[in-house]
Amino acid sequence: MALTPEGYAVCGGGVNKDMTLAVGRVDMDDVLSTTEALLKPLAGKEGVILSYSCIARYLALGTKYTAEADKVIEVCKDMQYLYVCAGGEICPLPDENGKLKNYYHNYTNVFCKLS
């Protein structure tokens, strides 16, 4: 849920002492740099770009919630495009009791170029 200034992880559930905890972080700079890096090779004067961005990427933008859409507009300025902020990739995973429960899955953006 958070990291303390000392570097300790604050968890929202039980953690056994023998467990390994891996922490990842995505912020606005990550979202915008990956959008630009992946979109630039597809951009050009012909075709249509479809962009479906995960809700988690949107949440990582904080108060600048249009920043990723603005980056798509900037990179695809000479072509047609559609930018959609999807509801997130949700898939079932087993919970601690083995029962399937839906969880958000990733920070993805799917690009498709139609020529």
Residue, then its C-alpha position, 0 to 999 in steps of 0.5 A: m500500500a505504501l513505502t515508509p521513509e525508512g523503506y519499509a513496505v506497508c501491506g494491506g494483508g497478512v505477510n508471512k516472514d518467509m515471503t518475498l515482496a516485490v514492489g513495482r511503481v509506475d508514474m506519469d513519466d513512465v506512462l508518457s515515455t512508453t506511449e511515445a516510444l511505442l507509438k513513434p514507429l507506427a506514426g506516419k501520414e497514412g493509416v489509423i492508430l487505435s490506442y486502448s490504454c488501461i485505467a491503471r495508466y490513467l490513474a498513474l497520471g494523477t491530476k494530469y489525466t489527459a497527458e497520455a491522450d495529449k501524447v497520442i495527439e502529439v505523435c499522431k498529429d499527421m494521421q487519424y487516431l482513436y484514443v480510448c481509456a479502457g476500464g482496465e484488464i481485469c482477470p480472475l486469479p485465485d485468492e488466499n482460499g483458492k476462490l477466483k477473484n477479479y483483479y486489475h492486471n497491468y499497466t498496458n496500452v494496446f496500439c493497433k495501426l490500420s493501413 
